[in-house]
Amino acid sequence: MRYLTVFLLCFFFPPLGGFASVRAFDFLEATHLVDLRQGSSLSARVSGLQKYSYESAYGLTLPVGRWYATHWVDVQVSFLTQINRDLGVIWGVSTGEKGEKYAIAPSFKLGLLYGIRSWGKGRLTIKAYHVFSGALREKTCSADYGEIAGVREVNCRLAASPMAPEETLRFNFNEKPEDRNFISIEYRKEF
Amino acid sequence: MKPVDLHASLKMSLTVGLLAAAFSVQGQSTYSWMSPDVGKAWDSGYKGQGATITVVDDFSGDSPFSGNLGTGGQLQGHGDWTALQASMIAPEAMVVQRNWGSEAVALTQGRLNVLNMSYGMYARSGYGVNRISWSGQEQSIINYAKTGAAVIAKAAGNDAVAVGRANRSGNVDYLNLALKGAPSAIYVGALSSNGSTTAKASLASYSNYAGSDSAIQKNFLVVGVKGDTTGLYGTSFAAPIISGYAAVIGSKFTAATPTQIANQLLTTARTDTLRNYRASVYGRGEASLTRALAPVSIR
């Protein structure tokens, strides 16, 4: 969210002095929205758990899926700021999201788009960016197994599985965005 | 008072009945005679590793009979069947075949020990348990049960009487009586199917039941014995299921004692899957591996 705030300040407070206003104006002219979406593969992974539940040792339903619900699903926005005819800067932010037992961190995307006019009417375009932060991390739960094992730190989703309590912790989500390192090379030729 | 000589008076009795039946394999990992609970354990790769199941039984092969646990129709002895069944529930447990004898049963050090006893020791009713002169084998098992050194899964018997009561021939299973009140012993009765809340199970017609003695009731469990599927009937084939469950629970709770594991199975047993549940019939209820592995609460 803090990245988004910085970005908005750039947009809505450009006339802060002669030089700054000129730069802001140029920046706005050269910047284009290229992608706006809500949700991501990491969001989808978590939202699929929201109805998950299992029975306790004494048959009560433990609706652990509610810990994976959120009021705000991650929003990602990407821009392209054109530096010159062949070069642009790709940048963007995401808000992140969080539930009681997980969090997807806000992220910042930065990269380049470079186009090379080449032979004939062809054009080679190289696009690359890196996403900073944005990882999905899952919190642990405290499970009470009663007399047989006492209170143990566990993966919330796997506490009732046959796995040893400590073993379940290996399966806690700790994943970076799938597209954190992206590169594409495209060659387009008109006939 | 003169002690009763086991060798003269007690007869070992296998708790088994035989019938041939068609068999169907339900899936690749589990078999249709198993509770669906078992599949969940298998899916997670926990199959009883770290446990030793010692099956004390008849491995002489003198009286083979046919059945099919999903590995194809076979003709084999009582002990081979019970050991196979336990190893199918907990495939990664070490299963030791211990033929009946008079020497003490050895435990494996550093592992959870589970003893499967799909047999009874019968004599005329009327003796006090303390008058029985046990062989080294049974005495060691009784001691393990009383000291909590091993989980003891004991077939309840097939006389359709309360555990500890005389059957129609006037004989009592004194091994059942000797295990009464032992903290890590579980009597295992047979249901005619695996119960569920929508298809409740009943006690198999042949199975012994818990009876009115609360000390028996609190250590009595039932499980489904699908003889119609396997051709194997009797509480002999109920006990190995509990032995396997104990091994699977031990592979999750690696620091748990045998008594804790027995208690976990007993306290988490279900009553809502049984038709007309009464403690005098079903004891603590139908064993539930799923519940035995689950936490009491989580936050």
Interface residues (C-beta under 8 A of the other chain):
Chain A: Y54 E55 S56 A57 Y58 G59 L62 V64 C141 S142 A143 D144 Y145 G146 E147 I148 A149 V154 C156 A159 A160 S161 P162 M163 A164 P165
Chain B: K40 A41 S44 G45 Y46 V248 I249 S251 K252 F253 T254 A255 A256 Q260 I261 N263 Q264 T267 T268 R270 D272 T290 R291 A292 L293 A294 P295 V296 S297 I298 R299
